[in-house]
Amino acid sequence: MKPHRLCNSPRPNVVVQPFHLRTIAAWTGALAFVMCGAISPPPLWAESGHDKTPRIAPRDAEEPRVADGNQLTTNQGMRVADDDNSLKAGARGPTLMEDFHLREKITHFDHERMPERVVHPRGSGAHGYFQVYKPLSQYSKAGVFADPSLKTPVFVRFSNVNGNLGTADTTRDARGFATKFYTQEGVWDLVGNNIPVFFIQDAIKFPDLVHAFKPEPNNDIPQASTAHNSFWDFISLTPESMHMVMWIMSDRAIPRSYRMMDGFGVHTFRLVNDKGKSTFVKFHWKPLLGVHSLVWDEAQQLAGKDPDFHRRDLWDAIEAGAFPEYELALQLLPEEDKDKISFDILDPTKIWPEDVIPLQRVGKLTLNRNPDNFFAETEQVAFHPGHVVSGIDVSDDPLLQGRLFSYLDTQLNRFGTPNFVQLPINQPKSPVNNFHQDGMMRFANRAGKANYEPNSLEGTPKEATAEKGGYVHYPARVEGNKVRERSKSFGDHYSQAALFYNSLALTEQEHIRQALQFELAKVSKKDVQQRMIEHLSKVDGHLAMLVGNYLGMKAPQGQDSTKVGKAKGLSQEEGPKGSIKSRKVAILAADGVSSSEITRMEAVLKENGATAELVAPHLGVLRSTSSDTLKIDKTLATAASVMYDAVYVPGGKESMDQLQSDDEARHFIREAYNHGKAIAVGEGGIALLKAVGVTAAPGVVQEKSGSDSTRAFIEAISRHRHWNRPK
């Protein structure tokens, strides 16, 4: 059989003989082929989309990465005539090794998964921009804080910490809130969580913490849950975790959406101005919609009914133009005042109480565009807390110091190369000019003879002085012996845990108690349970007693958390109310419904920025009292009250009678009531409410003849939850 040339190689001795795949099955994954085309240059960036925020632009027409039109091609641009059949020696013969299209397609498929992140594997991302309200030059020389007219492009990734890529969104967990600022001076990554503190004080314990909360190694159970022996064993032996435990057992660990949760930089950083003056800073993201959460029962149901609940919510909101917005708030502490604070400001298990160091809202983040491709952007984005720009510096926080190493090392493992920074989503928008070269995924090397510095051959690039924007670390004074020990100033593990607990509303405290009972009841080791009861008694004696009684254990005499006082900003109940923007309302109806009532309610909801979906016992259309037909969005079989923020049942006797006789409809209303959600019923709805055991209660609006109750319903939704109603 005639030999075939490899690509268009000019060397006549390079040939490929026809060969059977079965002969080289053992070579799978190890065979390498020389590619005969040049690697395309990195993509350009252009302005498009909302507010002209930068995005990946279409490639140059002369060198497209994606073919125009609808013609299927190989990676080399060769048009494919048959993508359904491999090349064979006869119609029923063996597949031939020379089928380069088959090999390219299968090889790419075999290698299209990169190792998932050890923590924060499941995420969702969005593009947007950040604008500062007024110059902050008195604190920082960073350009991102200098010009209120400048829209700095950003990419934000939200994530679950525990679990894997297939984990449901609504598990009890901390959430990542990582922001990549593409500043004019380089990339700044603000890597944080929706909880302001952390489990541990020193990064050397991070592998132990993660091993403990991940599935137990003998059976790989449970997934995405801390309700097991190893996690609570670790916590019971690590009292510095108690503050974080109170947060993770609170409603903060099951947010209503990414759009309704705080973000925190967790660590203490520095801002440095052009005179070299340092100010310690804590970074906060504050959602303009307020901070809201699911209840545990909703979170568990959503894990089965819609495991993508948070990801879908973010995507749908942006597509609908309800752009998520957050204000950047700073807590600022002058360098000279650090010793005037009663706790160690470098301890990552401590908050800076807002009563002591107030928040200053300095700018706004707007997310206005979904990714074009999940893998290329959300999955391949790489963050690192050491990615800072002039005017922002790190502190001596021992957890942060370890993360400066860990994040880069993690990215090297995930991508297999330091060139991950050349991926489009990770590229700075500012010029990059250095002598790094070669290695896997290197898209472009510097031209010229010199690949080192200093050199006299090419003349560039040269170091920049501080006056011209060169990065200079703040010259913090460092002294002391080399020791392995913890500062005594890090020794208080309970007072802020008690402060957090006592600052919450009674309902929030009740949810912490229920979460602890659920989690610790999953622990089979009595000594671990007993140690946790003892730790809880040092936070609040009454809480320890309630949890202990549930577990059949006696709690020691504990402290009264009310004696530590309260701090503002810790309870979600303090957040902004009065708006229903982007809230989702279920309109529950059946045939014979009043279309005029639906039309009126939909108009009012839209006017106030909310959305509505028509939920019925069947799909298709509903027949109304006026013989109109209404398109149904969801059925009772595919929807549930836990997917909505409120429920409206319009009038129409036939519709009301059908819903009253439908078990799923009655459950829908009763469940929404028990979860504290706003409920409104049209004329004739009182009988339906009585049928499900719902009577007059806060947040339940009943329309009467001649009245318009829509405004009362809007106000009830804006309260988010009505905890003060009887069950």
SEKENU-359917 format. One record per residue (C-alpha): x, y, z. Coordinates in pm, whole numbers, plus 50000, padded with zeros to 5 digits. Example, Ala and Ser with C-alpha at 12.3 -4.5 7.8 and 13.67 -1.06 7.14 Angstrom:
! residues 2
512304955050780 513674989450714 
! end
This chain:
! residues 727
500005000050000 501285034549911 502805053850201 501305087450296 503145119450370 502665134850716 500895168550670 502935189050419 506335180650556 509105190050311 511085159850426 510325130450194 511505105450453 508715114450697 505905090150620 502995073250790 502105037850690 498485026150701 498105007351024 495394990651230 494295007751553 494064973951725 497824969451680 498684999851889 495934999752151 498555000252424 499835033552296 496605052352386 497335085452554 501075083252481 501245089952107 502445124552006 502135140151664 503955169751513 501515197551431 502355214651100 500665248451154 501635278951358 499875284851688 497335312751661 498205344551849 496405352152175 492965367452122 492485404752113 490245423552352 487645448152234 484785467952376 481265454852338 478235445452541 476635466152813 478515497952908 481315488252667 483035465352914 485915445752757 485265410652635 486865384552411 486475398652060 486065379451735 489465370051603 491155386251305 489385375350987 492675363950838 493475340351124 490155328151271 490145305151573 486515296451503 485445290151142 482895312850982 479555298850871 478325264050948 481035242650786 482585216651015 486395216151016 489295199851200 491445219951440 493655228051143 490765242950948 490335213850705 486685210050608 485155176850716 483075157350463 482005128750696 481905131851074 479825100451127 482145072651008 485775064551081 488135054150803 488125015950768 489734988950559 486424979150399 482974987450533 483224960150800 486984960750837 489214974551113 489655011851164 492825025951014 495425045051212 495795069950929 492355084651010 493815117051141 490365132451185 489335104051417 492595106551612 492315144251652 488695142151768 489215113552014 492505127052148 490965161052214 488015144852389 490335123252604 492155154352723 489355179752750 489075177253130 491575194453354 491885185253723 489105202353916 489955226054197 490545208954533 488375235554695 485925259054521 485435234254232 481835243054146 481435278854038 479615304353831 481055335753679 480145368953520 481805398953360 481265434653468 482985466353579 483945485553891 483795523153948 485085541754251 482815569354384 485565594454458 489395593854452 491035575454741 494515589354682 494915597555052 494955559955115 496215543254797 498075551854478 496315523454293 494785536153970 491605515954025 490835539354318 491875571854146 489355580953875 485555579953930 484965581653554 486985549853492 485145516853450 487635489753542 486615456553379 486245426853613 485435390053609 483825375453922 483625338654012 481265326354283 481705291154413 481015264254671 484065255854882 483305219354959 482115191654727 483035186354362 481945199054022 478725179054046 477715192254388 474315208854426 474455246554466 472485248354790 474565227155027 475515242555363 478885257455283 480935289055260 480785305554917 483735319554727 483535355354599 486655361454386 487075392854175 489645397953901 490195435053829 491795441653489 493345474653595 495495497553381 498445487753603 497945450153586 495665423653734 494455426954092 492725396254237 490545401454544 490005365554655 487395361454927 484355343855070 480845353055179 481965348355541 484435373655687 486495349455899 488125315655853 488485282756037 492225284656105 494865310556187 497915295456019 498145282055663 500085251355776 496745237355903 494945242355571 495615207155434 494315192355762 491175213855750 490365204355391 491075167455451 488715169155749 485745185155573 486115164855252 484565129855234 486165105255473 488995086655295 487885051155374 484535053355193 484455087655022 481285096855215 479635121955255 479875144754953 479695182455002 478765179955368 480495186455699 478005164755890 480425136455965 482985124556219 486225137456071 485135173756031 483745177356381 486645157956530 489005183656375 486855212956492 486535199156845 490355197956863 490815232156701 489045258256917 490235286856696 487525274856453 484595283156682 483905317456537 483775303656182 481615274656301 478965298956421 478935315856081 478865283255884 475965270356096 474095302856039 471885312955748 474945328455579 475965293555465 472805288755254 472375321555062 469225328854861 471425337254563 474895349454473 473235383154415 472115384754778 475235376054974 478145395955114 481715391755000 484755395755222 488475396955154 488845378955492 492475389455542 494005422255649 495675440055358 497495473055326 496755503655117 499805525355044 499635560954908 502195578954693 503935592255004 504545556955132 501995559355415 500345525955501 496745520355607 495485486055706 492305476355524 489545450155519 487615446655192 483845440455184 481315435854904 477785446755005 474935435954771 472455463654694 469615438054713 470545430755074 471675398055230 469045370455220 469145332955275 467265300955217 465965280655507 467455246055554 464345227855433 464375248255111 468085242055058 467635204455089 464685203554850 466405225554593 469415202254592 467095176654433 464615198154242 467115222854093 470765215554185 471815245253965 469615269754155 472305295854226 474005293053888 470685295453704 469605325153914 472775344953832 472605336753462 468885344553429 469165377353619 471915390353392 470115378653078 466995397053197 468965429253258 468625427053639 472355432253681 473775422054021 475295452054201 477575453754503 479225482754680 482865480054779 483185489755143 486465494855325 487385493055690 490465514855730 492925515056018 496015537556015 499275519156065 499975538256387 496625527556542 497025489856506 497935484956873 494925504856996 492525476656895 491605451157163 492275421256934 495005412356686 494085427356348 496125400456169 494065371756312 491905357856025 489435342956274 488425378056386 486195404456234 486765441556276 483435451356439 481765479356245 481045497256572 484805500056626 485995504956266 483115517356047 482515507155688 483145532955418 481365525755089 483745537054816 482605522454484 480235499454296 480645466354115 478135458353839 477925424153671 476355428753328 477465400453099 477425362753115 480405342752986 480505333152621 481905299152715 481825283953063 485045264153034 487155290952869 486175316953126 484595304253448 486575271853463 489915284653335 489995316853535 492855315653786 492985337654097 495845344854333 495795368054640 499355378054551 498145394154228 498205430254352 499085463854199 500985494054326 499095509054617 497865475254750 500045452254959 499695421455178 500065419555555 501755395055791 498525375255842 499965339455867 497045324555675 497425349655392 501175343955381 500615306855316 497965313655052 500495334554856 502355302054791 499385278554778 497375295854506 500195297054253 501165261254328 497545250554281 497295267453941 500515250453829 498935216953918 495635224553743 497095238153421 500405219553414 502285251153319 502995286453444 501645299153112 498035297953237 498355335753265 498255337352884 494765322552866 492405350352752 490425351853077 493645355753280 495435380453054 495985415553186 494535443752978 497685463953047 500945457352856 502965426452953 506685429652893 509135404153038 511545376452944 509465346153046 509545320452769 508675285552648 506855257352823 503455242252752 500745266452637 503245294052557 501465314152291 504085340552220 507745345452301 509515378452292 511235386251962 514885395651952 518265383052061 518035389752434 515945368852674 517515380952999 517865412053212 520015432553232 521095432752870 522675457952635 521515441552313 517885451752284 517445479652535 514065468852673 512335460852898 513805479653193 512785481653557 510385509753649 511015533253939 508405537354211 507645571954070 506785556153736 504545529453883 507075502753975 505775480154251 507515485254585 506585464754892 505765484855198 508935484755417 507285470555727 509675465056014 510345428156085 512325414156376 512375383456599 513795348756636 512895320656398 510265300956591 507325277656533 504725292256766 501465311556766 501255347356888 499525350257226 497415377957073 495715350656863 494565331857174 490945343557221 488715318557039 485275324457190 484475361157250 483765369956885 481845337356837 479635348657126 479425384056984 478215370456650 475625347656809 474255374557039 474015399656753 471595377756557 467805378956560 466055351456755 465065333256435 468675333456316 469815319656651 467195292556622 468545282956279 472065279356423 470695256656695 468895235056436 471995233256215 474215222156504 471705195756607 471505182356252 475285181956199 476305167956537 473585141556526 475415127556222 478555123056433 478845087956576 481705095156817 480355105257157 483645120457269 483605143656966 480025154157044 480955160357407 483935182157314 481725202757085 479155207857362 481955220457586 483125244857318 479555257057263 479155263357634 481995288657609 480035306457336 476545305057490 475435282557774 471785281457671 472705271157315 474995243757450 472205230957674 469675229057387 472095210857157 473255188357440 469715178557534 469005169757170 472085147157164 471275131957503 474235148657675 474595171957967 476195205357889 478525221858143 477595255258294 478285280158016 478655317257965 475835341357890 476565355457543 474365385657609 477105398957836 479465403957540 477025428157376 475995431657013 477685444456697 475935459556399 476155444556052 476065408156166 472345400856151 470785397155806 467635412955949 469445446555954 469785446655575 467875469355335 464195462155286 461495478155076 462565465754732 461395434854545 463765439854251 464505406454077 462265386854316 460485357054162 456765351654222 454735320354145 451225326954012 449355295154101 446255289153890 444035264053709 441405265253435 438695290953503 441105316653647 440525354053633 442875366753361 442265403153458 443635396753808 446735380053663 447295408653419 446985434453697 449375415753928 451945409553655 451965446753570 452545456953931 455285431053980 457045442253662 456745478553767 458575469654089 461305449353916 460025414454003 459255385653765 456365361053766 455815325653638 452435309253584 452335275353759 449415251753688 448465215053727 449305208653359 451355223653074 450005241752768 447495269552824 444895278753084 441345288152998 440285319653181 436875332653292 436895356352995 437705327852753 441255340952707 444065315652706 447165320052919 450515303252848 451695281453137 455375283853241 455695254753485 453625226253622 453195215953982 455245185053897 458305205253789 457995235854013 457925239854389 457375268454629 461055266854731 461955280554387 460025312854447 460055342354684 456265345854705 452995330254584 449955346754429 446675327854376 444345348254150 440575346054171 438135325353969 435855300254141 436585271453905 440325276653941 440085279354320 438015247454343 440525227854132 443485239854338 441655232154662 441175196054550 444785192154426 447235177854684 450265193354513 448655227954499 447695226754867 451235215754956 452665244254744 450745270354946 451245254255286 454995250955230 455355287255124 453465297355438 455685276255665 458795291255506 457595326355593 456965337855236 454425363655124 451145348854998 448275367154829 444925353154715 442295368654492 438575370254553 437185337554687 440595326454810 439755325155180 438235290355146 441405278154974 443595291755254 441425275255517 441645242355327 445415242355371 445325254155730 446365290355659 444495318155834 445085355455870 448765360355952 451625384455877 452495384055508 449185367755401 447145391655185 443485384255107 441785404654836 438245415854907 435545427754669 436215462454537 439725464454684 443185463354529 445585444254751 448545444154512 450425471154704 450055452155030 451435421254856 454435440854723 455195453155074 454895417855212 457375404554952 459835432355037 460015419355396 461535387255251 460355364855537 457585366555794 458925346956088 456315359956330 453455339056194 452115307356359 453145274456202 
! end
